[in-house]
Amino acid sequence: MPPPSPHAVFAAAAGVPATVKRLPRPLVKLIGLFMPLLREVEEMLYQWEEPFVADDRAFRARFGVLPTSQEDGARKTVEWARSAFRT
């Protein structure tokens, strides 16, 4: 079972609904003609077409570091952002 999507984890940590919409590749390409940043995004879309698989066993064995769960990382990030950007 794949891990939950980062946007869903952060939305849950922030206590807000998670709404994400996807732009079709041709639309990203068209908008990229006028927005250089989206031109770069279109070039990198392949990164979201397949899941990343990373093996950190050697790193953990060497440094004794355990990964932070998505939920814990999102919760701590939301707490930090709320205190840092409080108006």
N, C-alpha and C positions, 0 to 999 in steps of 0.2 A: 504494500500500500504506500503510495507516494506521500510525502509530507504535505501539510496544508500549504496553500498559497501564501506567500508573505503578506500580500495585501489583506487577506482574511485574518491572519494572525495579528497584524498591527491594528486592524479595525476592532478586533475583539479586545485587545489591550487598551485601546482608547475608548471603548464603549460606544462606538458609532457603527452604523451599518456599512458593510463593504459593498460598494458598487464600482465595478470596473467594466468598461466597454472596450472592445477591440476594434481598431481601425483596420479595414482590409488593406492588404499590401498595396494594391494599385492606388488607393487613396493616399496612403503614406507617401508613395512615390510622387504622386501629383502635387501634394502639398510641399514636398521636398524641393520642388522647383522654385518655390517662393520663400521657403524657410530652410536655411542651411543646416540648422540643428536636426530637422526631420530628415534631411537628406542623409545625414550620418546614421540616424536611427534606422532608416530603411536598409542601409548597408549592413547593419548588425542584427537584423531581424532573425537570421538563422539561429541565433543563440537562444531564442525562445521557442523554436520548433521542436526541439528534443530536450529531455531533461539532462541536466549535468550530473555526472556520476563522478564523485571524488573519493579517493581512498586516502584517509589521513592516518592510517595505522602506524606507518613509520614515524610520522611526526609525533604522534601521541606516545609511542614507545620511547623515542629519543628525549622528549622534553617533559613527559608526564603531565601534559595538559589535557583536560577533558573539555569537550565542546559544550558551549552554552546552548540550551534549547532555544528554539525559535520563540516560544512563548515567553521565556524569561528575558531573552534579549529584547523582544518587542516591549514588554512591560517596563523594563528599565529605561529603554529609549524614550518611551512615552512619558514616564515620570520626569526624566531629564528635560525633555522638550517643554513640558508644562511649566517646570520651574525656571528654565532659561528664557522662555519667551512670554512669561507672564506679563500682562500689561495692566 
